[in-house]
Amino acid sequence: MPQISILVAVYNTAPYLPQCLDSLCGQTLHDIQIICIDDCSTDQSPQILADYAQRDARITLLRTPHNSGQAAARNLGLQMATGEFTTFVDSDDWLAPDALEQALEALAQNPANDCAVMRLIKYYPDDGHEVEHPLHTGGKKALTGEEAFMLSLDNWAIHGVYVVRTTLHKRYPYDASSILYTDDHVTHLHYLNARRVVMCQGRYYYRQNPASTTRACSMRRFACLEADLSKRRSIEAEAAQGHIPHHAAEALRLCETQRWCNMIDSYLFLLDNKAHFTPAERREVLQRMARVLPTFSRSLITWRIKLHPFYWPFHSFAMLRAQWWLLHKWRTWRHNK
């Protein structure tokens, strides 16, 4: 049995894929399983994967039946994971040579360690500079699952790049109900249900790609509307089962407040990039927002947000659109001032 299984979901990342695969094949920890899932790429990614699989027997190749998004692709790979622990690497990112060895060493220090959080290094390709994403743990090197869960909910005070015990990951696979963003809320559930979460020195390099799906003017950008609702329902279910014994109310407040901010950001993104979407696409986004609106629990949205100019959670979608249009105009005026 390999010590760590790595899930690599691949979709049209041929320019970056060799660097990613080289970093995995060159790990100082040799006893690993590399599971690459091609999500129906239309570039040279399948050929690159086949070439690497020929050269390294630790690579398993899978292909989704149709382009279905990162969560579904990773779940396909997760079914094949046989390692004691599992992690993921996005196909345009890479690991430091000793990243997995560092993670395993941290996990081995206590049998209750179920997750090891890596160091996240943001890489900016324009000029090659790197910035480490800070971990706000108050200096703690180990956290209870609930502590890690609450910190991850609080604007990602600890991020979501980690190695997790495979049995826990298979109990909470990725939520494929939305094509994007649902991997975020599975991270919260992994932390919550871990016995201990430890920090490690393994470095994960996260390419800051301005052309990525989450930044591009694509309808996928609005998948957060449904993904955030799925996250809240998952947290409600965990609270109902008593899995959040100390901070259930605060967890729901953090979740709903962030969901409201994402709703506003989605509308502003639509206004800022109106020319990139067809009239039919704009109508679809507005219809989706109108459908999501009744699901908000306004009492859970913090007053700090409610009292922010233009952020009041009106029940009327027409009133909200007017409020956010004013916010858009104010931001445009500030930008051009």
C-alpha positions in Angstrom: 0.0 0.0 0.0 1.5 3.4 -1.0 1.9 5.9 1.8 0.3 8.8 0.0 -2.1 9.0 -3.0 -2.1 12.2 -5.1 -5.1 13.3 -7.1 -4.3 15.3 -10.2 -7.4 16.5 -12.1 -6.3 17.7 -15.6 -8.2 19.9 -18.0 -6.3 21.8 -20.8 -3.1 22.6 -18.8 -0.6 21.2 -21.3 1.9 24.2 -20.9 2.2 23.5 -17.1 1.5 19.8 -16.8 5.1 18.6 -17.2 6.3 20.8 -14.3 3.5 19.4 -12.1 4.3 15.8 -13.0 8.0 16.2 -12.7 7.5 17.6 -9.2 5.5 14.5 -8.3 7.7 11.9 -9.9 10.8 13.5 -8.3 9.4 13.4 -4.7 11.9 12.3 -2.0 9.1 10.1 -0.7 9.0 7.3 -3.4 6.2 5.2 -2.0 3.4 7.2 -3.6 0.5 6.7 -6.0 -0.1 9.4 -8.6 -3.7 9.3 -10.0 -4.2 11.6 -13.0 -7.7 12.2 -14.2 -8.1 13.8 -17.6 -11.4 15.7 -17.7 -11.8 15.4 -21.5 -9.0 17.8 -22.3 -8.9 19.1 -25.9 -5.2 20.1 -25.9 -2.0 18.0 -25.6 -2.6 17.1 -22.0 -3.7 13.4 -22.7 -0.5 12.8 -24.7 1.6 14.3 -22.0 -0.1 12.1 -19.4 0.4 9.0 -21.5 4.1 9.7 -22.0 4.7 10.2 -18.2 2.7 7.0 -17.4 4.9 5.0 -19.7 8.0 6.2 -17.9 6.7 5.9 -14.3 4.6 2.9 -13.1 3.3 4.8 -10.1 1.1 6.9 -12.4 -2.5 5.7 -12.9 -4.4 7.3 -15.8 -8.2 7.8 -15.8 -10.6 9.8 -18.0 -14.0 11.2 -17.2 -16.8 10.3 -19.7 -17.5 14.0 -20.3 -16.1 17.3 -19.0 -17.6 17.4 -15.5 -15.5 19.7 -13.4 -12.7 19.3 -10.9 -14.8 17.8 -8.1 -16.2 14.9 -10.2 -12.8 14.2 -11.7 -11.1 14.1 -8.3 -13.8 11.8 -7.0 -13.2 9.4 -9.9 -9.5 9.3 -8.8 -10.4 9.0 -5.1 -12.2 5.7 -5.8 -8.8 4.4 -6.9 -6.8 5.8 -4.0 -5.1 3.1 -1.9 -2.6 5.2 0.1 -2.9 5.7 3.8 -3.2 9.4 3.1 -4.5 11.4 0.1 -3.8 14.9 -1.2 -4.4 16.8 -4.5 -2.2 18.9 -6.7 -3.8 21.0 -9.4 -2.3 20.3 -12.8 -0.8 23.8 -13.2 0.7 23.8 -9.7 3.7 21.8 -8.3 5.3 20.6 -5.1 8.7 21.1 -3.6 10.8 17.9 -3.8 10.4 17.0 -0.1 6.8 18.2 0.3 5.2 14.8 0.8 8.0 13.5 3.0 7.6 16.6 5.2 3.8 16.0 5.4 4.3 12.3 6.3 6.8 13.1 9.0 4.4 15.6 10.6 1.5 13.1 10.4 3.6 10.3 12.0 4.3 12.3 15.2 0.9 11.4 16.6 -1.5 8.6 15.6 -4.4 11.0 15.9 -3.0 13.3 13.3 -5.5 13.1 10.4 -4.6 16.2 8.3 -1.3 17.9 7.6 -1.6 21.5 6.3 1.2 22.4 3.8 2.9 25.8 3.3 1.2 27.5 0.4 3.5 29.5 -1.8 1.8 31.7 -4.4 3.8 32.0 -7.6 3.4 35.0 -9.9 4.6 34.0 -13.4 4.8 37.6 -14.7 7.9 38.3 -12.7 8.6 35.1 -10.9 8.1 36.4 -7.4 6.7 34.2 -4.6 4.5 35.1 -1.6 3.7 32.7 1.2 0.1 32.6 2.3 0.1 33.1 6.1 -1.4 30.6 8.5 -3.2 32.4 11.4 -3.1 29.7 14.0 -1.9 31.8 16.9 1.4 30.0 16.8 -0.1 26.6 17.2 1.5 23.7 15.3 -1.5 21.4 16.0 -5.2 22.0 16.2 -8.3 20.1 17.1 -10.5 19.4 14.2 -13.1 21.9 15.3 -10.4 24.6 15.8 -9.1 24.0 12.2 -12.7 24.0 10.9 -13.5 27.4 12.4 -10.2 28.9 11.2 -10.9 27.7 7.7 -14.4 29.2 7.8 -13.0 32.5 9.0 -11.9 33.8 5.6 -9.4 30.9 5.3 -7.2 31.8 8.3 -5.8 28.4 7.4 -6.0 27.5 3.8 -7.2 24.3 2.1 -4.0 22.7 0.8 -3.3 19.6 3.0 -2.8 15.9 3.2 -5.7 13.9 4.7 -6.2 10.4 6.0 -7.8 8.5 3.0 -10.5 6.9 5.1 -11.7 10.3 6.2 -11.5 11.6 2.6 -13.6 8.7 1.3 -16.1 9.4 4.0 -16.3 13.0 2.7 -15.7 12.9 -1.0 -15.8 16.1 -3.1 -19.3 17.6 -3.6 -19.9 17.4 -7.4 -23.2 19.3 -7.3 -21.5 22.3 -8.8 -18.7 22.3 -11.4 -16.6 24.7 -9.3 -15.9 25.8 -5.7 -17.4 22.8 -4.0 -13.9 21.5 -3.1 -13.7 24.4 -0.6 -16.5 23.1 1.6 -15.2 19.6 1.6 -12.0 21.0 3.1 -14.1 22.4 6.0 -15.6 19.0 6.6 -12.3 17.2 6.5 -10.9 19.6 9.1 -14.0 19.4 11.3 -14.0 15.6 11.4 -10.2 15.2 11.8 -9.0 14.3 15.3 -5.9 16.5 15.0 -4.7 18.9 12.2 -1.0 19.6 12.2 1.1 22.2 10.3 4.0 20.9 8.2 6.9 22.3 6.2 6.0 20.8 2.9 5.7 23.5 0.2 2.9 23.6 -2.4 3.4 26.1 -5.2 0.2 27.7 -6.4 0.4 29.3 -9.8 -1.4 32.6 -10.0 -2.9 32.2 -13.4 -5.0 35.2 -14.6 -6.6 33.0 -17.2 -7.9 30.5 -14.7 -11.6 29.5 -14.7 -12.4 31.3 -11.5 -11.0 34.6 -12.9 -12.2 34.3 -16.5 -15.4 35.8 -17.8 -17.2 32.5 -17.9 -20.5 31.3 -16.7 -18.6 28.9 -14.4 -17.6 32.0 -12.4 -21.2 32.0 -11.0 -21.1 28.4 -9.8 -20.4 29.8 -6.3 -24.1 30.6 -6.0 -25.1 27.0 -5.8 -21.8 25.8 -4.2 -22.2 28.1 -1.3 -25.7 26.9 -0.6 -24.5 23.3 -0.6 -21.8 24.3 1.9 -24.3 25.8 4.3 -26.5 22.8 4.1 -23.5 20.5 4.8 -22.6 22.6 7.9 -26.2 22.6 9.1 -26.2 18.8 8.8 -22.9 18.5 10.7 -24.3 20.8 13.4 -27.5 18.8 13.7 -25.4 15.6 14.2 -23.5 17.3 17.1 -20.2 17.4 15.1 -19.7 21.1 16.0 -20.1 21.0 19.7 -18.7 24.4 20.7 -19.1 26.7 17.7 -22.2 25.7 15.7 -23.9 29.1 15.8 -20.7 31.0 14.9 -19.9 28.5 12.1 -23.3 29.2 10.5 -22.9 32.9 10.9 -19.5 32.8 9.2 -20.8 30.7 6.4 -23.9 32.8 5.7 -22.0 36.1 5.9 -19.4 34.9 3.4 -22.2 33.5 1.2 -23.9 36.9 1.2 -20.6 38.7 0.3 -20.1 36.2 -2.6 -23.6 36.9 -3.8 -22.8 40.6 -4.0 -19.4 40.0 -5.6 -21.1 37.8 -8.2 -23.5 40.6 -9.2 -20.7 43.2 -9.3 -18.6 40.8 -11.5 -21.5 40.6 -13.9 -21.8 44.4 -14.0 -18.0 44.9 -14.4 -17.9 42.4 -17.3 -21.3 42.9 -18.8 -19.9 43.1 -22.4 -18.4 39.6 -22.1 -21.8 37.9 -21.5 -24.7 37.6 -23.9 -28.1 39.0 -23.0 -29.3 35.4 -22.5 -26.4 34.6 -20.2 -27.0 37.8 -18.1 -30.7 36.8 -17.7 -29.7 33.3 -16.6 -27.3 34.7 -13.9 -30.0 37.0 -12.6 -32.5 34.2 -12.5 -30.1 32.0 -10.6 -29.5 34.8 -8.1 -33.2 35.3 -7.7 -33.7 31.6 -7.0 -30.9 31.6 -4.4 -32.1 34.7 -2.6 -34.9 33.1 -0.6 -32.5 30.6 0.9 -30.6 33.2 2.9 -31.1 33.4 6.7 -30.7 37.1 7.1 -30.5 36.8 10.9 -27.2 34.9 10.4 -25.6 37.7 8.4 -23.4 39.7 10.8 -24.3 43.3 11.5 -20.8 44.4 10.5 -21.9 43.4 6.9 -25.5 44.6 7.2 -24.3 48.1 8.2 -21.9 48.3 5.3 -23.2 50.7 2.7 -24.9 48.9 -0.1 -24.8 45.5 1.6 -28.2 45.4 3.3 -30.0 42.1 2.7 -33.3 43.3 1.3 -35.9 40.6 0.6 -36.8 42.2 -2.7 -34.4 41.3 -5.6 -35.3 44.5 -7.4 -34.2 46.5 -4.3 -31.0 44.5 -4.1 -30.2 45.1 -7.8 -30.8 48.8 -7.3 -28.5 48.9 -4.2 -25.7 46.9 -6.0 -26.0 49.0 -9.1 -25.3 52.1 -6.9 -22.4 50.2 -5.3 -21.1 49.5 -8.8 -21.4 53.2 -9.8 -19.7 54.3 -6.6 -16.8 51.8 -7.1 -16.4 53.0 -10.7 -16.3 56.6 -9.6 -13.7 55.8 -6.9 -11.6 54.0 -9.5 -11.7 56.9 -12.0 -11.3 59.6 -9.5 
